[in-house]
Amino acid sequence: MNRFQRTAVVSHAVGWLLLLSLPLLFLMQQPDNQSAWQLLGYPAYWIFSLSFILLFYLHTYWLIPQQYEKKKYVLYAATLALLFAGISYLRPYDRIIWHNQEMRPNGVGRNAMPQPSEFRRPDRPGMPLPPPDPGRFGRRGMPGRPFDLVSVFLFFTLLALGTTIRSTERLRKTEKRALQAETEKANAELSFLKAQINPHFLFNTLNNIYSLAVTQNEHTPDAILKLSNIMRYVTDDVTEDMVPVEKEAACIRDFIDLQRLRLNKQVQVEFSMQGDLRGKYLPPMVLMTFVENVFKYGVSNHEPASIIIRLVSEANTIFFYCRNKLFEVPRHVVSTGIGIANTKQRLQHLYPDRHLLSIKQEDGFFTVELTIQL
C-alpha cells in the first residue's frame, strides 16, 4: 500500500467516524442523554450507518464509472431515483430519533403516548379531548413529516462528495498517464534516434546511394531525397506530441524504398495504403516501430522472404497490418528501435480504451495487427 492509498484509507475512516458520530452527539444534548450511547446496540443506528456507507461507495465506485462515465445517463438517473426512494422509505435518521424517544422514560415515544382519558378540554372539565391524530406520528410511530430532511441532506451531500472524489481521482490518473507518456516519449525519441540515425544505418544507405551514383543510376537523386526526408522526420517531427498520419506514412514509404536498395531479388516487399489519411493524427513513430522490426528480423541474405505492410484509413479508424517470415532469431522478438514493449505502453496510455493490438509469432511468421480509434 503506497502513501496515497494509506492517506485515502485514513481519510475515509476519519470521515465516517465523524459522520456517524453526529447522531450520537445530537442526542447527547437532549435532556435524557443517557440513552444516546445505548443506540449503538440497536438496529436503527446500524440501518442509518450502513445505508449511507453503501450509498457512498455504490455511487462513487460503481455507478459513476459504470454508468455516468460510460454516458449511460438515463440509467444513472434512474438508479439514483431508486436509491433516493429507498432512503425516503427507510428514513434512517428519523428512525434513530424515534428509537431514542421510545427508550426515554419520560419521552413521547410510541409507548409513552398519553391515553385518550388523560386529555381534558379546558372549557368542559369533565369531557375528554379526542385522541391525537395518528398521522402526526407517521408510519410506525415516526414523525409525520413527508421526508426525513436530515437523511435527504446527507443523501445529496454524499453524492456530491463521491462525485468530487471520483473527479479528483480521474484527474490524478490523467496527470499520471500524461507524465508517463511524456517520459516514455522522451525515451522513445532517444531510442529511435539511436536505431535509425546510427553510423551503421547511414553507412549502408549512403553506400547504396554511392553505388547508384557511380553507375549514374537515375534513381540517385530520389534516394538522397528519401534519406533527407527520413532524417528530417526523426529529428524535427519526432518532438511533436502528434503528427499527421500522412507524414508517418511518408516516412514508412521512404524507409521501405531505401531498404529495397540493399535487398536482393529473393525478398518480396508489398506495401499498400488505402483510404484518406488527411486530417488524422498519431503519435510519431508508433507505426515505424513495427516497420523497422519487419526489416530487422524478416530479411535473409540466403533464403527467400516476403514482407507485407498495409495501412488503411476508414472514418476515424486507422488499421495497420504487417507480416514477415522469421528467421533464426530469439523467441522473444524485440526491437532496438523504440521497442515493441515501449510502443505497447504508449498506446495504452494514449488510447486506453480505443486501440486493439494483436502480435502473433507462429508457424515461422511474425504478424502485427493494430487498430486505433482516433
C-alpha positions as CSV (number, residue, x, y, z in Angstrom):
1,M,0.0,0.0,0.0
2,N,1.6,3.3,-1.1
3,R,1.4,6.6,0.6
4,F,-1.6,7.8,-1.4
5,Q,-3.6,4.7,-0.6
6,R,-2.8,4.9,3.1
7,T,-3.9,8.6,3.1
8,A,-7.1,7.6,1.4
9,V,-7.9,4.9,3.9
10,V,-7.2,7.1,6.9
11,S,-9.3,9.9,5.3
12,H,-12.2,7.6,4.7
13,A,-12.0,6.2,8.3
14,V,-11.9,9.6,9.9
15,G,-14.7,10.9,7.7
16,W,-17.1,8.1,8.5
17,L,-16.2,8.3,12.2
18,L,-17.2,12.0,12.2
19,L,-20.3,11.5,10.2
20,L,-21.6,8.5,12.1
21,S,-20.9,10.3,15.4
22,L,-23.2,13.2,14.6
23,P,-26.5,11.5,15.6
24,L,-24.9,10.4,18.9
25,L,-23.6,13.9,19.6
26,F,-27.0,15.4,18.8
27,L,-28.9,13.0,21.1
28,M,-26.4,13.6,23.9
29,Q,-27.6,17.2,24.0
30,Q,-31.1,16.1,24.8
31,P,-32.4,16.0,28.5
32,D,-32.2,12.3,28.8
33,N,-28.8,11.8,27.2
34,Q,-28.0,8.5,28.9
35,S,-29.9,6.7,26.1
36,A,-27.7,8.1,23.3
37,W,-24.9,5.7,23.7
38,Q,-27.3,2.8,24.0
39,L,-28.2,3.4,20.4
40,L,-25.0,1.6,19.4
41,G,-26.7,-1.6,20.3
42,Y,-29.9,-1.0,18.4
43,P,-30.7,-1.8,14.7
44,A,-31.9,1.8,14.0
45,Y,-28.4,3.2,14.3
46,W,-26.8,0.5,12.1
47,I,-29.5,0.9,9.5
48,F,-28.5,4.6,9.4
49,S,-24.8,3.8,9.2
50,L,-25.0,1.0,6.6
51,S,-27.5,2.9,4.4
52,F,-25.1,5.9,3.9
53,I,-21.9,3.8,3.7
54,L,-23.4,1.6,1.0
55,L,-24.9,4.6,-0.8
56,F,-21.5,6.4,-0.9
57,Y,-19.4,3.5,-2.1
58,L,-22.0,2.2,-4.5
59,H,-22.3,5.6,-6.1
60,T,-18.6,6.6,-6.1
61,Y,-17.0,3.3,-7.3
62,W,-19.7,1.6,-9.3
63,L,-22.5,4.0,-10.6
64,I,-20.1,6.8,-11.7
65,P,-17.6,4.6,-13.5
66,Q,-20.0,2.0,-14.9
67,Q,-22.9,4.3,-15.8
68,Y,-22.1,8.0,-15.7
69,E,-18.6,7.9,-17.2
70,K,-19.9,5.5,-19.9
71,K,-22.6,8.1,-20.8
72,K,-25.5,5.9,-19.6
73,Y,-27.2,9.0,-18.2
74,V,-30.8,7.7,-18.2
75,L,-29.8,4.5,-16.4
76,Y,-27.7,6.6,-14.0
77,A,-30.6,8.9,-13.2
78,A,-33.0,6.0,-12.8
79,T,-30.6,4.3,-10.3
80,L,-30.2,7.5,-8.3
81,A,-34.0,7.8,-8.2
82,L,-34.4,4.3,-6.9
83,L,-31.7,5.0,-4.2
84,F,-33.5,8.2,-3.2
85,A,-36.8,6.3,-2.9
86,G,-35.1,3.7,-0.7
87,I,-33.6,6.3,1.6
88,S,-37.0,8.1,1.7
89,Y,-38.7,4.8,2.7
90,L,-36.1,3.8,5.3
91,R,-35.9,7.3,6.8
92,P,-32.6,6.4,8.6
93,Y,-32.2,9.5,10.8
94,D,-35.9,9.6,11.8
95,R,-35.6,6.0,12.9
96,I,-32.8,7.0,15.3
97,I,-34.8,9.9,16.8
98,W,-37.9,7.7,17.2
99,H,-35.9,4.9,18.8
100,N,-34.4,7.3,21.2
101,Q,-37.9,8.6,22.2
102,E,-39.1,5.1,22.8
103,M,-36.2,4.5,25.1
104,R,-36.6,7.7,27.2
105,P,-38.6,7.1,30.4
106,N,-40.5,10.4,30.1
107,G,-40.3,10.8,26.3
108,V,-43.0,11.0,23.8
109,G,-42.3,7.8,22.0
110,R,-44.9,5.3,21.0
111,N,-45.0,3.6,24.4
112,A,-45.3,6.9,26.2
113,M,-48.2,8.5,24.3
114,P,-50.9,9.8,26.6
115,Q,-54.1,7.8,26.7
116,P,-57.3,9.5,25.5
117,S,-58.7,9.6,29.0
118,E,-55.8,11.9,30.1
119,F,-56.8,14.7,27.6
120,R,-59.2,17.3,29.2
121,R,-60.9,20.2,27.5
122,P,-60.4,23.4,29.5
123,D,-63.9,24.7,28.8
124,R,-65.5,21.4,29.8
125,P,-63.5,19.8,32.6
126,G,-65.4,16.6,32.6
127,M,-65.2,16.0,28.9
128,P,-62.0,14.3,27.5
129,L,-60.4,15.5,24.3
130,P,-60.3,13.3,21.3
131,P,-57.0,11.4,20.8
132,P,-54.3,13.0,18.8
133,D,-54.2,12.4,15.0
134,P,-52.1,9.3,14.3
135,G,-50.9,11.0,11.1
136,R,-48.8,13.3,13.2
137,F,-46.5,10.4,14.1
138,G,-46.2,9.0,10.6
139,R,-45.9,5.3,9.9
140,R,-44.8,3.0,12.7
141,G,-44.9,5.9,15.1
142,M,-42.3,8.1,13.4
143,P,-42.8,11.8,12.9
144,G,-45.3,12.6,10.3
145,R,-43.1,14.7,8.0
146,P,-43.2,13.8,4.3
147,F,-39.4,13.5,4.2
148,D,-36.6,12.7,6.6
149,L,-34.9,16.0,5.9
150,V,-31.6,15.1,7.6
151,S,-31.3,11.9,5.6
152,V,-32.2,13.7,2.4
153,F,-29.5,16.3,3.1
154,L,-26.9,13.5,3.8
155,F,-28.0,11.7,0.6
156,F,-27.2,14.7,-1.7
157,T,-24.1,15.6,0.3
158,L,-22.6,12.1,-0.1
159,L,-23.5,12.1,-3.8
160,A,-21.7,15.4,-4.3
161,L,-18.7,14.2,-2.2
162,G,-18.4,11.0,-4.1
163,T,-18.5,12.9,-7.4
164,T,-15.8,15.2,-6.2
165,I,-13.6,12.3,-5.1
166,R,-14.1,10.4,-8.3
167,S,-13.3,13.5,-10.4
168,T,-10.2,14.2,-8.4
169,E,-9.0,10.6,-8.8
170,R,-9.6,10.7,-12.6
171,L,-7.7,14.0,-12.8
172,R,-4.8,12.5,-10.8
173,K,-4.7,9.4,-13.1
174,T,-4.9,11.6,-16.2
175,E,-1.9,13.7,-15.0
176,K,0.0,10.5,-14.1
177,R,-0.7,9.0,-17.5
178,A,0.4,12.2,-19.2
179,L,3.6,12.3,-17.2
180,Q,4.3,8.7,-18.0
181,A,3.6,9.3,-21.7
182,E,5.9,12.3,-21.7
183,T,8.7,10.3,-20.1
184,E,8.2,7.3,-22.5
185,K,8.0,9.7,-25.4
186,A,11.4,11.2,-24.5
187,N,12.8,7.6,-24.1
188,A,11.3,6.7,-27.4
189,E,12.8,9.6,-29.2
190,L,16.3,8.8,-27.9
191,S,15.9,5.1,-28.7
192,F,14.6,5.7,-32.1
193,L,17.4,8.1,-33.0
194,K,19.9,5.5,-31.8
195,A,18.4,2.9,-34.0
196,Q,17.7,4.9,-37.1
197,I,20.4,7.5,-37.2
198,N,23.3,5.4,-36.3
199,P,26.5,5.1,-38.3
200,H,25.7,1.6,-39.5
201,F,22.3,2.7,-40.9
202,L,23.8,5.8,-42.5
203,F,26.8,3.8,-43.8
204,N,24.7,1.2,-45.6
205,T,22.3,3.7,-47.0
206,L,25.0,6.1,-48.2
207,N,27.0,3.2,-49.6
208,N,23.9,2.1,-51.6
209,I,23.4,5.7,-52.8
210,Y,27.1,5.9,-53.8
211,S,26.7,2.7,-55.9
212,L,23.8,4.3,-57.6
213,A,25.8,7.4,-58.3
214,V,28.8,5.5,-59.7
215,T,26.6,3.7,-62.1
216,Q,24.8,7.0,-62.9
217,N,21.5,5.5,-61.9
218,E,18.6,7.8,-62.5
219,H,17.2,7.0,-59.0
220,T,20.2,8.5,-57.2
221,P,18.6,12.0,-56.6
222,D,15.4,10.3,-55.4
223,A,17.3,8.1,-52.9
224,I,19.1,11.1,-51.5
225,L,15.8,13.0,-51.1
226,K,14.2,10.0,-49.3
227,L,17.1,9.8,-46.9
228,S,16.8,13.5,-46.3
229,N,13.0,13.2,-45.6
230,I,13.6,10.4,-43.0
231,M,16.3,12.4,-41.3
232,R,14.0,15.4,-41.1
233,Y,11.2,13.4,-39.7
234,V,13.1,11.7,-37.0
235,T,14.9,14.9,-35.9
236,D,12.1,17.5,-36.2
237,D,8.7,16.0,-36.3
238,V,9.5,13.4,-33.6
239,T,9.4,16.1,-31.0
240,E,5.7,16.8,-31.6
241,D,3.0,15.1,-29.5
242,M,1.0,14.2,-32.6
243,V,1.9,14.2,-36.3
244,P,-0.2,13.8,-39.4
245,V,-0.7,10.2,-40.3
246,E,0.4,11.3,-43.8
247,K,3.9,12.1,-42.5
248,E,4.2,8.8,-40.7
249,A,3.1,7.0,-43.9
250,A,5.5,9.0,-46.0
251,C,8.4,8.1,-43.6
252,I,7.4,4.4,-43.8
253,R,7.3,4.6,-47.6
254,D,10.7,6.3,-47.8
255,F,12.2,3.8,-45.3
256,I,10.9,0.9,-47.3
257,D,12.3,2.3,-50.6
258,L,15.7,2.8,-49.0
259,Q,15.6,-0.8,-47.7
260,R,14.9,-2.1,-51.1
261,L,18.2,-0.7,-52.3
262,R,20.0,-3.3,-50.2
263,L,17.6,-6.2,-50.7
264,N,18.2,-9.0,-53.2
265,K,15.5,-10.3,-55.6
266,Q,14.6,-13.1,-53.2
267,V,13.0,-10.6,-50.8
268,Q,9.5,-9.6,-51.9
269,V,8.1,-6.4,-50.2
270,E,4.4,-5.5,-50.6
271,F,3.4,-2.1,-49.2
272,S,0.0,-0.6,-49.7
273,M,-2.1,2.3,-48.3
274,Q,-5.8,2.8,-48.6
275,G,-8.3,5.5,-47.6
276,D,-7.9,9.2,-46.9
277,L,-5.2,10.0,-44.3
278,R,-5.8,13.7,-44.4
279,G,-6.8,15.3,-41.1
280,K,-5.8,12.3,-39.0
281,Y,-3.1,12.4,-36.4
282,L,-1.0,9.8,-34.5
283,P,1.9,9.9,-32.0
284,P,5.1,9.9,-34.0
285,M,6.9,6.6,-34.7
286,V,4.1,4.3,-33.4
287,L,3.8,2.5,-36.8
288,M,7.5,2.9,-37.7
289,T,8.3,0.6,-34.7
290,F,6.8,-2.4,-36.4
291,V,8.2,-1.5,-39.9
292,E,11.7,-1.3,-38.5
293,N,11.1,-4.6,-36.7
294,V,10.0,-6.3,-40.0
295,F,13.2,-5.5,-41.8
296,K,15.3,-6.3,-38.8
297,Y,14.0,-9.9,-38.4
298,G,12.3,-10.6,-41.7
299,V,15.1,-10.5,-44.2
300,S,17.7,-13.1,-45.1
301,N,20.7,-13.0,-47.4
302,H,20.4,-16.7,-48.3
303,E,16.6,-17.6,-48.2
304,P,13.6,-16.2,-50.0
305,A,11.5,-13.9,-47.8
306,S,8.2,-12.0,-48.1
307,I,7.1,-8.8,-46.3
308,I,3.6,-7.4,-46.2
309,I,2.8,-4.0,-44.8
310,R,-0.6,-2.4,-45.1
311,L,-2.1,0.9,-43.8
312,V,-5.8,1.5,-44.1
313,S,-7.8,4.6,-43.0
314,E,-11.6,4.3,-42.6
315,A,-13.6,7.1,-41.0
316,N,-11.9,7.8,-37.6
317,T,-10.1,4.5,-37.5
318,I,-6.6,3.5,-38.6
319,F,-5.8,-0.1,-39.4
320,F,-2.2,-1.3,-39.6
321,Y,-1.0,-4.8,-40.6
322,C,2.4,-6.2,-41.2
323,R,3.7,-9.8,-41.6
324,N,7.1,-11.2,-42.2
325,K,8.9,-14.6,-42.1
326,L,11.0,-15.2,-39.1
327,F,14.5,-16.5,-39.5
328,E,16.9,-17.6,-36.7
329,V,16.1,-15.1,-34.0
330,P,15.3,-15.4,-30.3
331,R,11.8,-16.4,-29.4
332,H,11.3,-13.1,-27.6
333,V,11.4,-10.8,-30.6
334,V,12.4,-7.3,-29.5
335,S,13.4,-4.2,-31.4
336,T,16.2,-2.0,-30.6
337,G,14.2,0.9,-32.1
338,I,11.6,2.5,-29.8
339,G,10.8,-1.1,-28.9
340,I,7.6,-3.0,-29.2
341,A,7.2,-3.2,-25.4
342,N,7.5,0.6,-25.3
343,T,5.0,1.1,-28.0
344,K,2.5,-1.1,-26.2
345,Q,2.8,1.2,-23.2
346,R,2.5,4.3,-25.2
347,L,-0.7,3.0,-26.9
348,Q,-2.1,2.0,-23.5
349,H,-1.5,5.5,-22.1
350,L,-2.7,7.4,-25.2
351,Y,-5.5,5.2,-26.3
352,P,-6.5,3.2,-23.2
353,D,-9.9,2.1,-24.5
354,R,-9.5,3.0,-28.2
355,H,-7.0,0.6,-29.6
356,L,-6.6,-3.1,-30.2
357,L,-3.1,-4.6,-30.7
358,S,-2.5,-8.2,-31.7
359,I,1.0,-9.6,-32.0
360,K,1.4,-13.2,-33.0
361,Q,4.5,-15.3,-33.6
362,E,3.5,-18.7,-35.0
363,D,4.3,-21.0,-37.9
364,G,7.5,-19.2,-38.6
365,F,5.8,-15.8,-39.2
366,F,5.5,-12.7,-37.2
367,T,2.2,-10.8,-37.6
368,V,1.1,-7.5,-36.1
369,E,-2.4,-6.1,-36.4
370,L,-3.2,-2.7,-34.9
371,T,-6.5,-0.8,-34.8
372,I,-6.7,2.7,-33.4
373,Q,-9.8,4.7,-32.8
374,L,-8.8,8.4,-33.3
